[in-house]
Structures are given as C-alpha cells and as structure tokens.
Amino acid sequence: ISLFMVLLTTLLTAIAILSSWTAVTERVKEYMIFMLLLETGMLGVFVSLNVFLFYVFWEAMLIPMYFLIGIWGGPRRIYAAVKFFLYTMAGSLLMLVAILSLYFLNYRHTGQYEFDLPQLLQLPIAPELQFWLFLAFALSFAIKVPMFPFHTWLPDAHVEAPTAGSVILAGVLLKMGTYGFLRFCLPLFPQASLEFIPLISALAVIGIIYGALVAMVQQDIKSLVAYSSVSHLGFVMLGIFAFNLQGIEGGLLQMVNHGLSTGALFLIIGMIYERRHTRLIHEYGGLSRQIPVFGVFFMIATLSSIGLPGLNGFVGEFLVLVGVFKANVIAAVLAATGVILAAVYMLWMFQRVMFGPLTNPANRELRDLNEREVILLVPLVVGMLIIGIYPQVLLGKMEPSVNHLLQQVSQRAAWIEQLDKAGKLNASMGIWGSPDSETSPVPQRVDAPSAAAPDEGAGPSWEASSPPSNQIPMSTQPIGLQVGPEGSGALPPEKLGDRGQETGNRDEVSERY
C-alpha cells in the first residue's frame, strides 16, 4: 500500500519542480527548499510504522505547503493558506490526543511505552473506546481527504496555489487521508470501522454527487478540477469501506489514478495560465486549431478523469462499483450517477475550451507546448495508458496487501469480541480490569505456540502472567492477531460468518467480521 504512494510522490514531485522552471522567478532557492521539505514530509507519512513519527511528518508537511501557497500563490493566497493550515491543524490535534491515548493504553497493558504500530496492533481495545479513538483519527483523515462536509478548504487552496502546489496537493496530499484510514483506522479499530460503515459510505456518496454538481457550475477551470477531486476521493472512501477485495483494490488504484489524471490536468491548466494569465472558461474557445498538441494532452487527461475504458480511470471506478455493489446496492447505484455527472462537467468544460469559434483575439497569439512541457506530460500519459490497458501490473501487487488487511481486520475484530463477551475488556483500559486496580496482572513476554505465527520466525507474544485457559496468544508480527482454539492460529469457523473458511475474508469480511 505504501509503495504505490511513495512512487507517486517521487514522480509528481519531480514533475512539479520541473513545471516551475519558468513559472517561479522570485525567491527560487526558498521555493525549492520548501518543495523538497514537502516531499520529505509526504514520504515520511507513507513509510512510518511509528504513530508518533507519522504525526510528526503529518504536521511537518503543513509548514512548507503553507508557505508555497502563501508566498507564491494567487491574489487571495493568505486567506487560502491560513484556511488550509487551520483545517488540517484542527484535525491533527484530535489525532494527537488519540495517539497519546494508545501510548498510555499500551503501557497499562504491557508495562512498556511504545508508539510502534505492530505493537499497538496487539492491544485489545474495548469497542466503546475504539469508537472515540476511531472518531479522532477519522476526523483528521476526513479533513485531509477531504470528505464532505470538510471539503471547503480545498477549492480555495487549489485556486490560489501555484501550479506545482496544486499538482502535489491533488496528486499526493489528499491521498494521505485515505492512506491513514487504511493504515491506522481499519486495523487498529476494527469494530469501530465496521460500525461507521453506514455513516462514511453515506458521506462518500454525498461527496461524489455534491462534488460533481458543484463542479458543473464552476467558471474557473482550476476550481472545477478541485471540486472534481471531492467527487473522485468519494469513490476512494466508498471502496475502502466496502470492506471487500474489489472495493479496497479499486480504492487503492483510484488513489494512483487520481494522482496521474488530476496532476496532469493541473499541469495543463498551469501551462495555459502562463500564456493567458486567466483560468476563466469563457475566455477560451476554439483552441484545438491554435494549439493542437496541447489539445491532445488535454483530451487524454480529461478522458482519464471521467473513466473512459482503455484509460486508468475506468479500472479503478469499475472495481469500486463492483465492490460497493456487493456490499450495498443502493450506494453503488447512487455512486454510479457520479460517473455520469463527471462525464457531463468534464466534457462540457473541454468542449467550451477547445472547440467552437476562436472569438477571443488574445487566443490567436497562443503558442503550442514546448519540449519541456511535453516531457513533463508524457510520463503521466504513459502511466494512464499502461494502467488502462494492463491494470494487473498494479493489481497483482495490491492483492496480497489487501487480503492481508482484510484478514487482519477480521481476525482482530473476532478476537476482541471474544474477549469482550468473556468480560475481560474494560472501556478505559482494554483488558484485565480497571487501570486503577493494583491487582491487575502485568503481562509477561512468553513464546507463542509456533502454529500461531503466520510463518517461521514469528516473534513472541504477550500473555497474562496467569492467563485463563481460553487466553488467546497475540503475535508480534505486523500481520495482526492470529486467533483460534488451542493456539492454532486459525480463526474459528463460526467467526467467519457463512463463509466457513478462513479464506472467505479474501473477498469480503463476512456479515459481521
């Protein structure tokens, strides 16, 4: 999961820096420093398995982005930069509280202070506590996605940001929110994730339709593409919370697709803005005859964004709709209307800009793309074509990770429910009684039964010093919690719903887990 985001980050950052070759002429050194610091923060977010380091990189990313918008942005750049900073900071504070709660909860459970995610995945967190911790993480991530109704900072930030800032913002920064749900919310808080499926799915569907409808009435090309991002990221969230293989794979693929197609669109908008210094749609028209090479790249990026078969956008949206249809038919039908609306607003915008009579005299002097601009767009277009024609190049790498995640969530959810039904969980601590109890046993590190580990070399587990007969060993491997009778490591068949087999969760989490 992280690999694709790291590759996307490095690709788009290099392209964004090259796109600023002529656009940024003042304080170039500071500009490049902020771009590289921004890349450092984004890469840190995607590779951190320590929740505190994740938070540090998450916050560190805010500073360079704030200055990129505030110094090199448009006329309302200060307002947009402050709004972006405050929205993200507000959500981040809630996440910090949740991270500290996990930190102290781990100490009460194991006697050690740890921020490492693999260790935190061994905590049996009570469902009541999961609700609040999930809410704190989810609000922070939802603001970053952004999900409806936390999206209002995005159009302002996009419109005022320089071209490179918009490319990074749409191509990478928004994916940090969806990545956070996959990396932290689902495995750490499985019960809460399942309970929040209806709410998040509803907000995702609203975001898909709302973003498309608002995009249809925009007169600024950049603002239109910004609202389209709200709609596209709604598809990603809907796929993630379908909780099945097709939905999550489609959501992951759509994260990559959105980075390529929307990144290309913002590059193209920046190129025409450098020539005309306006982004208003009515200022253009008939450009296909004047700048045909520009028109070809613009057409490919537009068709990719609406999900034309043969291009990358189709595969991701199709997988998401298949996964959502298996989970909720009504949500799938409503989300499908977003695909139709996307075709309406994107093709209408393209038609008004590229076709019709060349009525504006200023457009007669436009020059076509130069070699540098073509070189910037070619890698993105090649990526769109490769994924559209042969998506297995990415899906084959995604499937093991997605199956791993679904197995992790289902096993951890079943294990925690088993402890909860046995009366061993406490809402304020998680297990073994009240945190104030002096008699609560301190866990000791012991070797888990070999069968409980998913492979050779599995680490030791945490068990109570005098565990009851039905105490479940917990592997310290990142794969999650291996649950089963007599330490077999297999999930009991009754916990797998009507699938009856452990492999059943490869396609979907059963009715409950």
N, C-alpha and C positions, 0 to 999 in steps of 0.2 A: 504494500500500500504506500509506504513512504517512498519507495524507489521511483515511482512514476512522478510524484510531486517534486522530488529532487531534480530529476531530469527536466521537468517542465520549468522549474525555477531557473536552472542554469541556462537553458536555452533562451527563455524570454528575457532574462536579464541582459545577456549579451546582445540580443537584438534591440532591446530598449536603449542600451547605451549607444549603439551604432546609429539608431534613429535620431539621436540628439546631436549628431555630428555638426549639423548646420543650424538646428533649431535653438540650441543653447550657446550663446556667445558671451555671456557675462558670468563671472564667478564660476568658471568651468571647473576649476580644481575642487571647490567645495561641492559642486554638483556631483562630480564623480565619486567623491568620498561618501556622500550620502547614498548614492546608488549602491556602492559596494557594502556599506553598513546595512542597508536594507536587505541585500542578498544574504548577508551573514545571518541576520535575524530570521529570515524566512527558512533558510537551510537548518538553522538551529531548532526551529519549531518542528520541522519534519523528521529530524533524526533523534530527538531527545526521548529517552526512555525514563528520564527522571522528571517527575512532575514539576519540581521547583525550577529546574533548568528550562523546562518547557515554558513556564510562566515568565522567567527572565527574558527569554528570547521573544516571547509573545509581546511583552511590554517594550523591549528594546527596538522592535520593529516600528513602533509608533513614532519614535523621535525622528528618524530620517524621513519617513513619509510625511510627517507634519511639515518639515522644512522644505521638502520638494514641492508640496502644494503651496505652502505659504510664501516662498521666495520666488519660484519660477512659474507660478500658476497664473490664472486669468485675473480679471478686474475684481472679482469677489473672492479672491484666494484666501484672505484671512478668515472670513466667515466660514468657508468650506473647510479649511484646515482645523479650526477650533472645533467645529461641529464633529468632524471625523475623530478628533482626539478625545473629546468628551464622551461620545457614544461608546467608543472602544474601551476607554478607561473605566466607565461606569460598569460595564460588564466584567471587566478584568478584576475589579475589586471583589465581586461576588465569587469569582473563581478562586481568588487567593484565599478567601475565607474557607471555601470547601477543601482546598489543598491542605491548609493547616489543620482542618478537622481530620482529614485522613492521616496526617502526620501523627497527631496525638492519639488517634484511634489505634494506629499501628503500634505505638509504644505500649498502650494499655493491653494490647493483645499479645505482643511478642517480647516486650521489655526492651525493644530497640527503636531508636528514631530512624526512620527510613523514608525517603522520597522516591525510591526506585519503583517503577510501575510493576515489574514482575513480583516484587514483594507485596505491594498493595493489592495485587490480584488474589493474594491468599487470605485477605481479610473477609470474614463472614459478616457482612454489613446487613443489619436488620432492614427489612423492607421499608419501615417507617423512616429510618434515617436515610436510606437510599433516595427516597422521594425528594428530600430537601437538598441533598448533595447533587443529585442529578439536575435539579432545578437551577442551582447556582452555576454549574458547568454549562448547562444548556442555554441559559440566558446569555452568557458570554459568547458562546459559539453562534447562537442565533443572530446576535447583533453583527457579527463578522460576516455571516453568510452572504447577504443579510436576508433573514426571513421577514415576511410581513408579520407584524406592523413595525419592525425595527429597521426598515429599509431607507428611511428618509435622508440619512446622511450620504447615501451612495450617489444619487444623481448630482448633488452639489459638488462632491469630491471629484467625480469624473469630469464634469463640465469645466471645472476650474483647474484641474491638474494639467501639467504639461503632458505631451504625448507619451513619453516614456513612463510617467507616473500612472497614466491610465492603463497602459499595457500591463504593468506589474500589478496594479490594483485589481483589474478584472481577471488577469490571467493566473495570478498566484494568491494574492492576499485573501480573496473571497474563499478560496479552497481551504484556507487554514481553519475556517469554521466547520466545514463539512468533514475535514480530516479529524478535527477534535471530537466530533460525535463518534466517528469510527474507532479512534484510538483510545478514548477515555470513557465516554458515556456508556457505550454499549457493553464493553467487558466489565467495567467496574460496577455498574449499577444495572444488572440485567432485569430485575423485577421492575424497577422504575422505568426502564426503557420500554418494556412491554406495556406498562400502564399508560405511558404517554403516547403510544402509537396513534390513538384516535385524534388527540389534540394536534400533534405535529403533522400528521397527514392532512388534517383539515387546513392548517395554516399553510402548508405547502401547496395545496390545491388552490387556495385563495391567492397565494403569491403568484402562481402560474397564470391564472386568469387576470388578476389585477394588473400584474406587470405588463401583460400583453395589451390590455385595453388602454392603459395609460401611455404605452409606447406608441399606440396608433395616433394619438393626438399631438405628439411632440413635433415642434418645428425645427428644433436643433438636432442635427444628426447624432451628435455625441450623447445628448440626453436620451434619444431614442434607443441607442445601443445600451446605455446604462440601465434603462428600465427593462430591456430585454434580458439583462443579466439576472434581475429579480425573478423573472419567469423561468429562465434556464436553471438557476440554482434551486428553484422549487422542485423541478424534476429530480435533481440530485437527492434532495432531502426525502422526497417521496419514495425513491428507490431504496435508500438506506433503510427507511423504516417499514419497507415491505417485509423485511426480515426473511428473505429467501435469496437463493443464489443468483437468480436472474436480476432481481431488483438491485442488490448491492453491486454486482458486477456492472450493471448498466449505470448506476450512480457513479462508480469509480471511473468508468470510461467517459462518462459525460463530463466529469471534472477535467479530464485531459482535453476532451473535445472543445469544451468551452474556452479553455486557455488558448487553444490554437485558433479557433474561429473568431472569438471576440478580440483576442490580441491582434489578429490580422486586421479586423475592422477598425480598431483604434489606430493602428499604424496608417491605414489608408486614409482615415479621416484627418490624421495629423498631416499627411502629405498634401492633401488638397487644401488644408487650412494654411500651410506655409505659402501656398501660391495665391490664395484669395483672401486670407485673413477673415473668413466668415464661415460659420457652420450652418447657417440657415438654409433649409431645403429649397425655399422659393428663390434663392439667389442663383441656383443652378438650373440645369436642364439642357439636354442635347449634348452632354459631354462625350458621349460614345464616339462621335465623329471627330472630336477635337483631340482627345487623349485615349485612343483605343486600348493601349497596353494597360493603363490604369483601369479601364472598364473591365478587362478580362479578370484581373486580380480581384476587383471589387465584386464581380459576379460570383466568382468561386467562393469567396468568403461569405457572401450573402446566402448562397445556396447551402453552404455548410451549416450556417447558423439556423436555417429553417429545417434542416434534417432531410435533405434530398437524398434518395437512395443512390449509393455509389460514393457518397462522401461521409465523413466521420460522424456527423451529427445524427444521421439516421440510425446507426447501430446502437448508440447509447440510448436514444429516446425509445427505440423499439424494445430493447431489453428492459428498460424501466417500466414501460407499459405492460409488458408480459408479466414481470414480477408483481406489479401492483394489481393486475387483473386476477392473479392467483390469490391475492390477499384480500382485495376489496374491489369488487366490480364497479361500484358507483364512483369511487375515487379514480379508477382507471378511465372511465368514460369522461368524467369532468376534466381530467388531465389531458385527454386526447384533444379536447377543444382548444387547449393551449397551443398544440401543434398547428392547428388550422389558423388560429389568430396570429401565430408567429409568421406564417406564410403571408398573411394579409399585410401586416405592417412592414415587414422587411421588403417584400416585392414592391409594395406601393412606394416606399422610400427610394428603392433602386430605380423604379420607373421614372419618378419625378426628377431624380438627379441625372440619370444617364440618357434618357430618351426624350423625345419631344423636340420642339424647335429650339435652336440656340439663340435665345432672345436677348440675353444679357451681353452687352458689348465687352465687358471685362473678361468673360469666359473665352473670347476669341483669341486672347493672348496666352492662354494656358499652355504650358509645355508638358509633355508626357514624362513618365517616370524615367529617371536616370539609372545608371548601372548600379549605384549603391542602393537605391530604393528597391530595385528588382531583386538584388541579392538578399535584402532583408526579408522579402516576402516569399521567396522561393522555398526556404526550409519549412515554413508554416503550411504552404500549399501542398508540398510533397507529403507532409505528415497527414494532412486531411485526406489525400488520395490513398495513401497506404492503409490507414485505419479504415477508410470506407470500403476498400476493395478486399483487404485481408485483415479483418479485426482480430483474428486469432493470434496475431503477433503480440497483442497486449492481453487478450482474454486468457490465453494459455498461461501467462504469468500470474494473472489475477486469481484464477480459480482456486489454487491451493490456499492462498491467503484468506480468501472469502470463506471457504469451507472451514478453515481453522478458526476464523472469527465466529462463525455460526455455532461450531462445536463448543467453543469456549463459552459463549453466552448461554447456550442451552444447559451445559453441564454445571456451570456456576449457579445458574438460576435454580436448577433442581436441587443442588447441594444446599443452598441457603434455605430453600423452602423446607427441605428435610430437617434442618436444624431448627427452623422456626416452629415447625409442627411439634418437634420434640421439646419445645420450651427452653431451648438453650440460647436464644438470642435475646439481647436487651437493646432497646431502641437507642440508648445513649452510648452503648459500648460495642455491641455486636454479638458478644458471646461470653459465657462464663460469669453471668451475674452483673451486678451493679459495679460501676467503676470505683465506687467508694468502698466496696467490700474488701476488707483486709484478708479475707479467706479465699479470694479468687485465686485459683492456681495459676502460676506463671508457666507459659508453655516452654517446653524443653525441646531442643533440637535432637531429633532421632531419625534414624534411617527409615524411609518409607518402604513398604513392600515393593519388591522390584517390579511386580506387574502393574503397579500404579503409575509407573513412569511411561510416557509415550515412546521412549526409545532408550537405548543404552546410554548410560552416563547421566540419567536423570538425577537431580540433586536431592538432598534430604528434604524432609517435610516438617511441618510444625504440628505437634500434637500436645494435648494437655499432659501434664506430668502424670496424672492418673486418669486416663481417658476412659469413658464408658465403653461398653462393648461395641456400640454402634458408632463410635467416633470415626470420622472419615479423614483419611490422610490427605494432605494437601501438597502437591508437587510444587517445588520452587521454580519449575521451568515456566517460561512465559506462555506456554500453550494453555495454561489455566489449571483448573481444578479437575482432577480425574476422580470421578465418583463411582462407587459401586460396592456391592457386598463383598466382604472379606478382602477388601483392598484390591479387588480385581482390576480396578481402573476402568471398568465398563459402566456405562450409565444403565441403571435398571430399566428393563423394557417398559414398565409402567410409567416411567418418566418421559418416555418418548412419544406419548400420545398414541394415535392409531397407526403410527409407522411401525412400531415394534422392533425396529433395528436401529443401531447407533448411527448407521449411515443415513438414516432418514433425515437428519438435520442438515444434510448437504444441500438439499433443495429448499427446505424451509424449516423454521422452528415450528414444532407441532402446535396444536391448538393453544397450548399454554406455554411450553418451552420448546 
